[in-house]
Amino acid sequence: MFKTVLSIEDDKFTQQLNEIYFKETGFCKQMIKATSGSTALQFFERIENGEEPIENLPQIIFLDLNMPVMGGWEFLNQFELQFPQYAKGMPILILTSSVNPDDKIKAIDDSRVICLLEKPFDFEQIEIAKKLLSKVK
């Protein structure tokens, strides 16, 4: 079981489903929600400034690609620039409804990304995520 997961997802329904799956499978104790890449960066700023307990630092990030304000790819680049101390070694799992084949190719080629999973998230994908993450611990 992981302590904390950050779910960066603009769709509230998808956030709720993720939370249900994480709780029912015992995947994590706590899920932090961010509705865009920029709100996720603000979360890391609060940790950096001591406004958020360091204990809430996520062990894993589940990232949507297509979001308003700041999408997933832009978040990854900014996260690495602004918070290299947190980004280094932070497992990123993309959870997306994107049908763009370029996103899949980019995810495979990006060393920061563990895998790309398609929405909707389900119990089978939780098991895939667990197996992949057990290899990077």
C-alpha positions as CSV (number, residue, x, y, z in Angstrom):
1,M,0.0,0.0,0.0
2,F,1.2,3.5,-0.9
3,K,0.8,6.3,1.6
4,T,-0.1,9.2,-0.7
5,V,-1.1,9.4,-4.4
6,L,-1.6,12.6,-6.3
7,S,-4.3,12.4,-8.9
8,I,-4.2,15.3,-11.4
9,E,-7.5,15.2,-13.2
10,D,-10.0,17.9,-14.3
11,D,-13.0,15.6,-14.3
12,K,-14.7,15.4,-10.9
13,F,-16.5,12.1,-11.7
14,T,-13.2,10.5,-12.7
15,Q,-11.5,11.8,-9.5
16,Q,-14.3,10.1,-7.5
17,L,-13.9,6.8,-9.4
18,N,-10.2,6.9,-8.9
19,E,-10.7,7.5,-5.2
20,I,-13.1,4.6,-4.9
21,Y,-10.8,2.2,-6.7
22,F,-7.8,3.2,-4.6
23,K,-9.8,2.7,-1.4
24,E,-11.4,-0.5,-2.3
25,T,-8.2,-2.1,-3.4
26,G,-6.1,-0.7,-0.6
27,F,-3.8,0.9,-3.2
28,C,-3.2,4.0,-1.0
29,K,-4.1,5.6,2.3
30,Q,-4.6,9.1,1.0
31,M,-5.4,10.6,-2.4
32,I,-4.6,14.2,-3.0
33,K,-6.7,15.8,-5.8
34,A,-5.6,18.5,-8.3
35,T,-7.8,19.7,-11.1
36,S,-5.0,20.8,-13.4
37,G,-1.3,20.8,-13.8
38,S,-1.1,24.3,-12.3
39,T,-3.0,23.4,-9.2
40,A,-0.7,20.4,-8.7
41,L,2.3,22.7,-8.9
42,Q,0.7,25.0,-6.3
43,F,0.4,21.9,-4.1
44,F,4.2,21.3,-4.4
45,E,4.8,25.0,-3.7
46,R,2.8,24.6,-0.5
47,I,5.0,21.7,0.5
48,E,8.1,23.6,-0.4
49,N,7.0,26.6,1.7
50,G,6.0,24.5,4.7
51,E,2.3,25.3,4.3
52,E,1.5,21.6,3.5
53,P,3.1,18.9,5.6
54,I,6.0,17.1,3.9
55,E,4.2,13.9,5.0
56,N,1.7,14.7,2.2
57,L,4.3,14.4,-0.5
58,P,2.9,11.9,-2.9
59,Q,4.8,8.7,-3.7
60,I,3.0,8.4,-7.1
61,I,1.3,10.8,-9.6
62,F,-1.6,9.7,-11.8
63,L,-1.7,12.3,-14.5
64,D,-4.4,13.2,-17.1
65,L,-3.1,14.7,-20.3
66,N,-5.9,16.8,-21.6
67,M,-6.9,19.5,-19.0
68,P,-7.7,23.2,-19.2
69,V,-5.2,25.7,-17.8
70,M,-2.2,23.4,-17.9
71,G,-2.2,19.9,-19.5
72,G,-0.3,16.9,-18.5
73,W,2.8,17.2,-20.7
74,E,3.2,20.9,-19.7
75,F,2.9,19.9,-16.0
76,L,5.6,17.3,-16.4
77,N,8.0,19.8,-17.8
78,Q,7.2,22.5,-15.2
79,F,7.3,20.0,-12.4
80,E,10.8,18.9,-13.4
81,L,12.0,22.5,-13.7
82,Q,10.4,23.9,-10.5
83,F,10.7,20.9,-8.2
84,P,13.6,18.7,-9.4
85,Q,14.0,17.4,-5.8
86,Y,10.5,15.9,-5.9
87,A,10.4,15.1,-9.6
88,K,13.5,12.9,-9.6
89,G,12.4,9.3,-9.2
90,M,8.7,10.2,-8.8
91,P,6.7,7.5,-10.6
92,I,4.2,9.1,-13.1
93,L,1.4,7.0,-14.5
94,I,-0.6,8.7,-17.2
95,L,-4.4,8.0,-17.0
96,T,-6.0,9.4,-20.1
97,S,-8.8,9.2,-22.6
98,S,-6.6,10.5,-25.4
99,V,-6.8,8.6,-28.6
100,N,-3.9,10.5,-30.1
101,P,-1.2,7.9,-31.0
102,D,1.5,10.6,-30.5
103,D,0.6,10.6,-26.8
104,K,1.2,6.9,-26.5
105,I,4.6,7.2,-28.4
106,K,5.6,10.2,-26.3
107,A,4.7,8.3,-23.0
108,I,6.8,5.3,-24.1
109,D,9.7,7.5,-24.9
110,D,9.5,9.7,-21.8
111,S,11.7,8.2,-19.0
112,R,9.6,10.0,-16.4
113,V,6.5,8.0,-17.3
114,I,6.0,4.5,-16.0
115,C,3.0,3.7,-18.3
116,L,0.0,5.1,-20.0
117,L,-3.4,3.7,-18.9
118,E,-6.7,4.4,-20.6
119,K,-9.7,5.8,-18.8
120,P,-11.8,4.7,-17.2
121,F,-9.6,3.4,-14.5
122,D,-10.7,-0.1,-13.3
123,F,-9.6,-2.9,-11.0
124,E,-7.5,-4.5,-13.8
125,Q,-5.6,-1.3,-14.4
126,I,-5.0,-1.0,-10.6
127,E,-3.3,-4.4,-10.7
128,I,-1.2,-3.4,-13.8
129,A,-0.2,-0.2,-11.9
130,K,0.8,-2.2,-8.8
131,K,2.9,-4.6,-10.8
132,L,4.7,-1.8,-12.6
133,L,5.3,0.2,-9.5
134,S,6.6,-2.8,-7.6
135,K,9.5,-2.8,-10.1
136,V,10.5,0.8,-9.5
137,K,10.4,0.8,-5.7
